[in-house]
Amino acid sequence: MIPREQTQLVSLALLIIGLVSMFGPSPSPLYGVGIIAFSCWVLAMSESCLHSHVQLQMSSALEDLRKKQQAEIQDLLYFLRDSQITAQPFDSMDGAKRLCSKIGYPAMLVTAHHQIIVANDYMHKLLGWNAGELNGTAAYVINDPIVMSTIGEIMSRPENISRKSMITKYVYKDTQGKKVYGQLDVHAIEPEGVLEGFFAVFHPEDRCMISSEEIRRLTSN
């Protein structure tokens, strides 16, 4: 694009030539009129091109600004959602999954129909499974059927039906059929009041720093 200053100089030069042609020794003043008209056209076209160029730059700048604002809004929404998930992990399945992967104990997520959604590495190692093998498996595979049905019967009683959390002594079975005893903590995952599953944390007895028997012995005096 020709600089504006150069276009103005060319237009001014043509204007002077046109005036000289009109009032000087020229065969016809129409030559001068034509040159002056061409001078005005050059100036008009220059301003039009400049206006289009400025408009294009403004449109491009506005589009960049819109994209930047959109990205900032997306980042803000992600931050707010991430903060909400972190602050209230039991209000969404995503929050419970994140907690399951971060917690330092054997833990897993189970559907309301007793299918394992995801189990963390500690749970896999405790029960002798390879990483990820329990995910999508029916929970009865690692449970003692009598204990599992007994807990289910107890929790279905009227006084327990509305409870969101439960703590109980429990037992799981590893891949060799060996029973692993400990304490089970369970919390319901109910986003917007709809039960989607349970978050379960298991504390094996042999991993406790002090056993229940030792606590009783220490406090028996």
C-alpha positions as CSV (number, residue, x, y, z in Angstrom):
1,M,0.0,0.0,0.0
2,I,1.3,3.4,-1.0
3,P,2.0,5.7,2.0
4,R,-0.7,8.4,2.5
5,E,1.9,11.2,2.3
6,Q,3.1,10.1,-1.1
7,T,-0.5,9.9,-2.5
8,Q,-1.2,13.4,-1.2
9,L,1.9,14.7,-3.0
10,V,1.0,13.0,-6.2
11,S,-2.6,14.4,-6.0
12,L,-1.3,17.9,-5.2
13,A,1.1,17.7,-8.2
14,L,-1.7,16.6,-10.5
15,L,-3.9,19.4,-9.2
16,I,-1.2,22.0,-9.9
17,I,-0.7,20.5,-13.4
18,G,-4.4,20.7,-14.0
19,L,-4.7,24.3,-13.0
20,V,-1.7,25.2,-15.2
21,S,-3.4,23.4,-18.1
22,M,-6.7,25.2,-17.5
23,F,-5.2,28.7,-17.3
24,G,-2.1,28.2,-19.3
25,P,-1.4,27.9,-23.0
26,S,-3.3,24.6,-23.6
27,P,-5.3,23.6,-26.6
28,S,-8.4,23.0,-24.4
29,P,-9.1,23.7,-20.7
30,L,-10.8,20.3,-20.6
31,Y,-7.3,18.7,-20.3
32,G,-6.8,20.6,-17.1
33,V,-10.3,19.7,-15.8
34,G,-9.5,16.0,-16.5
35,I,-6.2,16.2,-14.7
36,I,-7.9,17.9,-11.7
37,A,-10.6,15.2,-11.7
38,F,-7.9,12.5,-11.9
39,S,-6.2,14.2,-8.9
40,C,-9.4,14.1,-6.9
41,W,-9.9,10.4,-7.8
42,V,-6.4,9.5,-6.8
43,L,-6.9,11.2,-3.4
44,A,-10.4,9.6,-3.0
45,M,-9.1,6.1,-3.8
46,S,-6.2,6.5,-1.4
47,E,-8.5,7.5,1.4
48,S,-10.8,4.6,0.6
49,C,-8.0,2.1,0.6
50,L,-6.7,3.6,3.9
51,H,-10.2,3.4,5.4
52,S,-10.5,-0.3,4.3
53,H,-7.1,-1.1,5.7
54,V,-8.0,0.6,9.1
55,Q,-11.3,-1.2,9.2
56,L,-9.6,-4.6,8.5
57,Q,-7.1,-4.0,11.2
58,M,-9.9,-3.0,13.7
59,S,-11.9,-6.1,12.8
60,S,-8.8,-8.2,13.2
61,A,-8.1,-6.6,16.6
62,L,-11.7,-7.0,17.8
63,E,-11.6,-10.7,16.7
64,D,-8.4,-11.2,18.6
65,L,-9.9,-9.5,21.6
66,R,-13.1,-11.6,21.4
67,K,-11.0,-14.8,21.2
68,K,-8.9,-13.7,24.2
69,Q,-12.0,-12.8,26.2
70,Q,-13.6,-16.2,25.3
71,A,-10.4,-18.0,26.4
72,E,-10.3,-16.1,29.7
73,I,-14.0,-16.9,30.3
74,Q,-13.4,-20.6,29.6
75,D,-10.4,-20.5,32.0
76,L,-12.5,-18.8,34.6
77,L,-15.3,-21.3,34.3
78,Y,-12.8,-24.2,34.4
79,F,-11.2,-22.6,37.6
80,L,-14.6,-22.2,39.3
81,R,-15.7,-25.7,38.4
82,D,-12.3,-27.2,39.5
83,S,-12.6,-25.2,42.8
84,Q,-16.1,-26.5,43.3
85,I,-15.1,-30.1,42.6
86,T,-12.1,-29.8,45.0
87,A,-14.1,-28.1,47.7
88,Q,-17.1,-30.5,47.5
89,P,-15.8,-33.9,46.1
90,F,-18.9,-35.8,47.1
91,D,-21.2,-33.5,45.0
92,S,-20.1,-35.0,41.7
93,M,-18.7,-38.2,40.3
94,D,-15.7,-36.2,38.9
95,G,-14.8,-34.9,42.3
96,A,-15.1,-38.4,43.8
97,K,-12.9,-39.9,41.1
98,R,-10.3,-37.2,41.8
99,L,-10.3,-37.8,45.5
100,C,-10.1,-41.6,44.9
101,S,-6.9,-41.1,42.9
102,K,-5.4,-38.7,45.4
103,I,-6.2,-40.4,48.7
104,G,-3.5,-42.5,50.3
105,Y,-5.7,-45.5,51.2
106,P,-7.3,-48.3,49.3
107,A,-10.4,-46.6,47.8
108,M,-12.9,-47.1,45.0
109,L,-16.1,-45.8,43.5
110,V,-19.1,-48.2,43.2
111,T,-22.4,-47.7,41.4
112,A,-25.7,-47.9,43.2
113,H,-26.0,-51.4,41.5
114,H,-22.6,-52.5,43.0
115,Q,-20.4,-52.3,40.0
116,I,-16.9,-50.9,40.5
117,I,-16.5,-47.7,38.5
118,V,-12.9,-47.1,39.4
119,A,-10.5,-48.4,42.1
120,N,-7.2,-46.7,43.0
121,D,-3.8,-48.4,42.8
122,Y,-3.8,-49.0,46.6
123,M,-7.0,-51.1,46.3
124,H,-5.6,-53.0,43.4
125,K,-2.3,-53.8,45.2
126,L,-4.1,-54.7,48.4
127,L,-6.2,-57.3,46.7
128,G,-3.5,-58.6,44.3
129,W,-5.0,-57.2,41.0
130,N,-3.1,-55.5,38.2
131,A,-3.7,-51.8,37.9
132,G,-7.1,-51.0,36.3
133,E,-8.4,-54.6,36.3
134,L,-11.0,-53.9,38.9
135,N,-12.5,-51.0,37.0
136,G,-15.9,-52.0,35.5
137,T,-15.9,-55.3,37.5
138,A,-18.9,-56.4,39.6
139,A,-18.2,-55.7,43.2
140,Y,-19.2,-59.2,44.3
141,V,-15.9,-60.5,42.9
142,I,-14.0,-59.0,45.8
143,N,-16.7,-59.2,48.4
144,D,-17.7,-62.0,50.8
145,P,-21.3,-62.6,49.8
146,I,-22.6,-63.2,53.4
147,V,-21.0,-60.0,54.8
148,M,-22.1,-58.0,51.7
149,S,-25.7,-59.1,52.0
150,T,-25.8,-58.6,55.7
151,I,-24.6,-55.0,55.3
152,G,-27.1,-54.5,52.6
153,E,-29.9,-55.7,54.8
154,I,-28.8,-53.5,57.7
155,M,-28.6,-50.4,55.5
156,S,-32.1,-51.0,54.1
157,R,-33.7,-50.7,57.5
158,P,-35.9,-47.6,57.9
159,E,-33.6,-46.0,60.4
160,N,-30.6,-46.3,58.0
161,I,-32.3,-45.8,54.6
162,S,-31.6,-42.0,54.6
163,R,-28.0,-42.2,55.8
164,K,-25.4,-40.7,53.5
165,S,-22.4,-42.2,55.3
166,M,-21.5,-45.5,56.9
167,I,-18.6,-47.0,58.9
168,T,-18.3,-50.7,59.5
169,K,-15.9,-53.5,60.1
170,Y,-15.6,-55.3,56.7
171,V,-13.7,-57.9,54.8
172,Y,-12.6,-58.2,51.1
173,K,-11.1,-61.2,49.2
174,D,-7.9,-61.0,47.3
175,T,-7.2,-62.9,44.0
176,Q,-6.0,-65.9,46.0
177,G,-9.2,-66.0,48.1
178,K,-7.5,-64.8,51.2
179,K,-9.7,-62.6,53.4
180,V,-8.5,-59.1,54.2
181,Y,-10.1,-57.6,57.3
182,G,-10.4,-53.9,58.1
183,Q,-12.7,-50.9,58.4
184,L,-14.8,-49.7,55.5
185,D,-16.0,-46.0,55.2
186,V,-18.7,-45.4,52.6
187,H,-20.2,-42.1,51.5
188,A,-23.0,-41.6,49.0
189,I,-22.4,-39.6,45.8
190,E,-25.6,-37.6,45.2
191,P,-25.2,-34.7,42.7
192,E,-28.4,-32.7,42.8
193,G,-30.0,-35.3,45.1
194,V,-29.7,-38.2,42.7
195,L,-27.8,-41.2,43.9
196,E,-25.1,-42.1,41.4
197,G,-22.9,-44.3,43.5
198,F,-20.7,-44.7,46.6
199,F,-17.2,-43.6,47.6
200,A,-15.6,-46.4,49.7
201,V,-12.3,-46.2,51.6
202,F,-10.9,-49.4,53.2
203,H,-8.5,-49.4,56.1
204,P,-6.9,-52.9,56.5
205,E,-6.4,-54.0,60.1
206,D,-2.7,-55.0,59.5
207,R,-1.9,-51.5,58.3
208,C,-3.0,-49.8,61.5
209,M,-0.2,-48.3,63.5
210,I,-1.9,-49.5,66.7
211,S,-4.5,-52.3,66.7
212,S,-7.8,-52.1,68.5
213,E,-6.6,-54.7,71.0
214,E,-3.5,-52.6,71.7
215,I,-5.6,-49.5,72.2
216,R,-7.8,-51.4,74.7
217,R,-4.8,-52.7,76.6
218,L,-3.2,-49.2,76.8
219,T,-6.5,-47.7,78.1
220,S,-7.5,-50.5,80.4
221,N,-6.0,-48.9,83.5
